[in-house]
Amino acid sequence: MADVKKTLKLVITRQDQPESAPYKEEFEIPYRSGMNVISALMEIQRNPVTSSGGDTAPVCWESNCLEEVCGACSMVINGKPRQACAALIDQLEQPVQVAPMSTFPVVRDLVIDRGRMFNALKKVKAWIPIDGTYDLGAGPRMNEKKRQWAYELSKCMTCGVCLEACPNVNEKTDFIGPAAISQVRLFNSHPTGEMNKDERLEALMEAGGIEGCGNSQNCVRACPKGIPLTTSIAEMNKETTKHMFKRWLTV
């Protein structure tokens, strides 16, 4: 059966440098069945000519796994933050509007600096320290029911979509965002990670921590992995409150 659509139109918000003003360019490329936004961007890269026939620089973007695992290709597609590799052209209204996520500084075109998100993970120590433990043998095991529950939280790919969707994450705030809060819940639930539980809770109680959440619940609706972010935030609210009272009673 012949393809109904012969060409595809994309309107891309571009930016030459971090300090320069954004602008839009329209491209019209050959349509192929099964295309996603990444394959459309690749087509533009092969032939960087605007729909009006003018030569232009190839569009810059990031991608890696192309199977919604690495989180690198996050961008705003038709007004919705999502992964470009999972955005199928046949399911998108045209012309397809593509823009960088606005929560993070733009490096160039669709490439953003997600440093804010990684710094938040550093702040809450979203890892399990193992230095010096290599000769201690196997650590404690999680029971299967708890492991399956924790696996849902471990699906986070640091894509930044939840931060883009959150109205409390912007250049005027230092809110660490829902992803880091959920990772505190994940690592505090681990038998070994629990040893640093208090440190993580203390980090959440600092400026820019959990108090910055406005409970809009945009994050859980936007998360491409369906992670129960609002449940994690509620649980960490409870845990930080308990930790606060515990700290007062031990002073």
Summary of the structure (lengths in Angstrom):
residues: 251
radius of gyration: 21.4
end to end distance: 75.5
largest distance: 75.5
contacts: 724
relative contact order: 0.12
helix: 38%
strand: 15%
